[in-house]
Amino acid sequence: MGQAVKITEILRNQNFLKLWIGQIVSALGDRFHQMALLGLIIQKGGNVGEELSKITFWSVFPFF
C-alpha cells in the first residue's frame, strides 16, 4: 500500500489548489445559473411545473 497523504500536503501543491478553487467557482456559477433560470420560469408563469422539472433534470444530467 502507498503512503497516506494529508489534505494539507495536497493543498500545498499550487496547481492542485488552483484547480480545486476553479472547480468550486464553476460549480457555484452553475448553481447561480440554474437559480436564475428557475426564477425566470416562475416569473413567466404558464406550465411552471413541467418547465421547472426540465431545467432541474438537464442541470443534474451531466453528473450522471
Phi, psi and omega in degrees: 000152180280174180284143176286137181243133179279152181297327180295327177292322180292318182290345176288340176287113186299322180294317179294319179299317178296319177298314182297314178295320178298320178295320178296314179297318180296316180296320177296319177298320177298317181293319178297320178298316179297317179297322179295317178298316179298319178297319179295319180294317179296318180295323181295321182086206181080217181279072189295317184302313181294317181294319179296320180293324178296314180297316180296316180300310184288339175284327183271334185310315182299335182284345178269000000 
